[in-house]
């Protein structure tokens, strides 16, 4: 009877894809899941809702008060009601300089202004919505609410923005508050003075 021969084949090991535990942990700590980040801020103003809407819908003046906005220009108006439908906002700080084209929706009846600058090189989603609400009764003032929604294409950028992003909406509303005070007067004094002058002339 011939001797039994035992063959041991070498164990094949399939290489696993490279792992980046530090990056995965970093993204988990930052709360980055790939979805859009959403923030909002509400603030009371001593001005009429219509006046605040006029300021919000004046996109050509955004560069005068919005932080890091160094240029703003409406590029297209509706042929029906002459309201803005498209605008370019140029954002810059340090060596960064980028222009974002937005689709704009202005709804005077609802006192809402929407802008959508999604699908650019940096962001997968970038949307803003301003809403103005009368507080009830003449002279009661109004509430302004700003919603921001954005998602970076690069998850690392999203993680790095985690600490700063919640503050952005607050900074923008504060900037708008200063703009309203500059144009309409602190506490609405300019409105009152202009009204008294018109009554005196009449």
ChimeraX attribute file (.defattr): number of C-alpha atoms within 10 A of each C-alpha:
attribute: neighborCount
match mode: 1-to-1
recipient: residues
	/A:1	3
	/A:2	4
	/A:3	5
	/A:4	6
	/A:5	6
	/A:6	6
	/A:7	6
	/A:8	6
	/A:9	6
	/A:10	6
	/A:11	6
	/A:12	6
	/A:13	6
	/A:14	6
	/A:15	6
	/A:16	6
	/A:17	6
	/A:18	6
	/A:19	8
	/A:20	8
	/A:21	9
	/A:22	9
	/A:23	13
	/A:24	13
	/A:25	11
	/A:26	14
	/A:27	20
	/A:28	12
	/A:29	11
	/A:30	16
	/A:31	14
	/A:32	21
	/A:33	12
	/A:34	13
	/A:35	14
	/A:36	17
	/A:37	19
	/A:38	16
	/A:39	17
	/A:40	18
	/A:41	19
	/A:42	16
	/A:43	14
	/A:44	16
	/A:45	22
	/A:46	20
	/A:47	25
	/A:48	20
	/A:49	20
	/A:50	16
	/A:51	15
	/A:52	24
	/A:53	22
	/A:54	12
	/A:55	16
	/A:56	21
	/A:57	22
	/A:58	13
	/A:59	20
	/A:60	16
	/A:61	16
	/A:62	20
	/A:63	17
	/A:64	15
	/A:65	17
	/A:66	19
	/A:67	17
	/A:68	13
	/A:69	18
	/A:70	18
	/A:71	17
	/A:72	22
	/A:73	18
	/A:74	19
	/A:75	14
	/A:76	15
	/A:77	14
	/A:78	11
	/A:79	9
	/A:80	6
	/A:81	7
	/A:82	9
	/A:83	17
	/A:84	22
	/A:85	18
	/A:86	20
	/A:87	22
	/A:88	19
	/A:89	21
	/A:90	17
	/A:91	18
	/A:92	15
	/A:93	11
	/A:94	6
	/A:95	6
	/A:96	7
	/A:97	12
	/A:98	15
	/A:99	15
	/A:100	19
	/A:101	21
	/A:102	23
	/A:103	17
	/A:104	23
	/A:105	18
	/A:106	19
	/A:107	13
	/A:108	13
	/A:109	7
	/A:110	11
	/A:111	20
	/A:112	20
	/A:113	21
	/A:114	19
	/A:115	20
	/A:116	20
	/A:117	21
	/A:118	20
	/A:119	15
	/A:120	15
	/A:121	11
	/A:122	15
	/A:123	18
	/A:124	16
	/A:125	18
	/A:126	22
	/A:127	18
	/A:128	20
	/A:129	18
	/A:130	22
	/A:131	20
	/A:132	25
	/A:133	19
	/A:134	19
	/A:135	17
	/A:136	9
	/A:137	8
	/A:138	10
	/A:139	12
	/A:140	15
	/A:141	19
	/A:142	22
	/A:143	19
	/A:144	23
	/A:145	17
	/A:146	21
	/A:147	16
	/A:148	20
	/A:149	17
	/A:150	21
	/A:151	21
	/A:152	23
	/A:153	16
	/A:154	13
	/A:155	16
	/A:156	15
	/A:157	15
	/A:158	24
	/A:159	21
	/A:160	14
	/A:161	14
	/A:162	16
	/A:163	10
	/A:164	10
	/A:165	17
	/A:166	16
	/A:167	13
	/A:168	15
	/A:169	22
	/A:170	17
	/A:171	14
	/A:172	16
	/A:173	20
	/A:174	17
	/A:175	16
	/A:176	21
	/A:177	18
	/A:178	15
	/A:179	18
	/A:180	22
	/A:181	18
	/A:182	11
	/A:183	13
	/A:184	20
	/A:185	17
	/A:186	16
	/A:187	14
	/A:188	18
	/A:189	14
	/A:190	15
	/A:191	17
	/A:192	13
	/A:193	12
	/A:194	12
	/A:195	12
	/A:196	12
	/A:197	11
	/A:198	10
	/A:199	9
	/A:200	8
	/A:201	7
	/A:202	6
